[in-house]
Structure formats: structure tokens, C-alpha cells
Amino acid sequence: MHQALDGAQARGLPHRDHLLEAGVHERLVGPGRQQLEAILERERARGGQPPTLERTTDAVLAPLYYRGVFTDEPLTPEWTRTLVAHLLPD
């Protein structure tokens, strides 16, 4: 079976499985981002100035997914609060 090289492969980088990426995004990343966007939108509607979706995703969702998938560390409310505290100004 012949596969066309994508840009990453042409530069000697590992192959990216775009179907796998799309599936992960659809089932894991997308719903989390949608929920987070709804939370941020509610804050905007109250007159607040929440951080961007990208910043919030990087600061909150990414560590949650990482810890949940790649470590044996618990996802405790206290730990989650520290993520949010680092994101939001006092």
C-alpha cells in the first residue's frame, strides 16, 4: 500500500494520522472545548473578561487530559482549583 507523504513526512518528521487526530478531537477535545467555551461565554455575558479559549484550554484542559491519561495521579478538586487559580488573576 502506497501512502502519499504529508509535509511532516517530507521533512523527515513522524507521520501524522489525520483520521486519528480527527477522531480524538471529535470525541475528546471538541466536547471539552465546547463546554469550556460555554463557561467563558457566561462570564462574558455577566460583564467579565475571561481569558481566551486557547489560553484556558492550555491552562486547564490540557493538564486534566494529561493527568487523566498519562499518569496515576488523581484528578482532585483541590488540584483542579490550582489550575484555575493560576489562570485567573486575583
Protein Blocks (a to p, Z undefined) as FASTA:
>chain_A
ZZdddfklmnopacddfklmmmmmmmmmmmmmmmmmmmmmmmmmnopacddfklmmmmmm
mmmmmmmmmmcbdcdfklmmmmmmmmpcZZ
